[in-house]
Amino acid sequence: MGFVKKNGRGMLLCLAITVPAYVLGKVFPLIGGPIFAILIGMVVGLFVIDRTKLSAGISFTSKYILQTAVVLLGFGLNMQVVAETGKQCLPIIVCTISTSLIIAYLMHKGMKMPTNISMLIGVGSSICGGSAVAATASVIDADDEEIAQAISVIFFFNVIAAIVFPPFGHLLGFSTTSGDGFGIFAGTAVNDTSSVTATAATWDSMWGLGTATLNKAVTVKLTRTLAIIPITIAIAIMRSYKEEKEDKAEGKKVSLKKIFPMFVLYFLIASIITTIATSFGVPIAFFDPLKELSKIFIIMAMAAIGLNTNIVKLVKSGGRPILMGFCCWVGITGVSLLLQHVMGLW
């Protein structure tokens, strides 16, 4: 009862925002529920003056519901399928992720941008948009405004990609009789799952390929998602090392065990459960409810983040993050195309 009394009202407010955001995300999949949730949350937040009884529940949702969403995301990953795709696409995935992280780091140093927002944009651009931002934010203790800004920047370039990439792909000469080439391009160069789906589905409809491009693109995207594990663990280790140096100077102790993102371990376990179950004949569709719940939880967490975001400050400080997002997006696109060409996939 104590938990409900402390967190109930704030969580209910987040849930109330989640419902219309989820519906709008279904109607407008290119935008997606998480963006609608952030926008609605920011607007509602302007009218919520007294947050005394709401703040605990909103904070719980933005942190722990977000982590739970990442864990549930693991139930959409069959590692056998991922391994098969990885044989073909791993060099492209590794190079695009590295490119985005290097660009974000260099711009962070050169433009003196805050560490957290730089890390969120770099990781979110390189791996899988909102899910990667959610996982990374929990490891680095990013505040809600930083998360909202990173999600907004990544969303902006996702929309551009979904609109521009299909005609751009035709201009470049991607095969119109097979979905493999453009599917790999969409799966490696577009960030969020909804935008990958929209981009690939557009190519399928343009050339009458059924769902060939979509299936390839989503599988590649899911393979990228696994990069959440090594990236978040590496960030946790770096953070542990940094805090250990600082705390030694102050006579304190810090351990990796305290900082280690346990939810990433649970994400991996969920993926293993899915892989074992499907190997015994359980259809992957069996896990669809958990995957859908993951999406709902991400929307709910974004509602909480929107409620805690100062929209005026977000707009005023948006210039440099947008530039960083643009550079990461261009870098990923260029590297993906170059490697596909070198490997004979395009």
Buried (B, 14 or more C-beta within 10 A) or exposed (E): EEEEEBBBBBBBBBBEBBBBBBEBBEEEBBBBBBBBBBBBBBEBBEEEEEBEBBBBBBBBBBBBBBBBBBBBBBBBBBBEBBEEBBEBBEBBBBBBBBBBBBBBBBBBEEEEBBEBBBBBBBBBBBBBBBBBBBBBBBBBEBBBBBBBBBBBBBBBBBBBBBBEBBEBBBEBEBBBEBBBBBBBBBBBBBBBBBBBBBBBBBBBEBBEBEEBBBBBBBBBBBBBBBBBBEBBBEBBEEBBEEBBEEEEEEEEEBEBEEBBBEBBEBBBEBBEBBBEBBEEEEEBEEBEEBBEBBBBBBBBBBBBBBBBBBBEEBEEBBEBBBBBBBBBBBBBBEBBBEBBEEEEBB
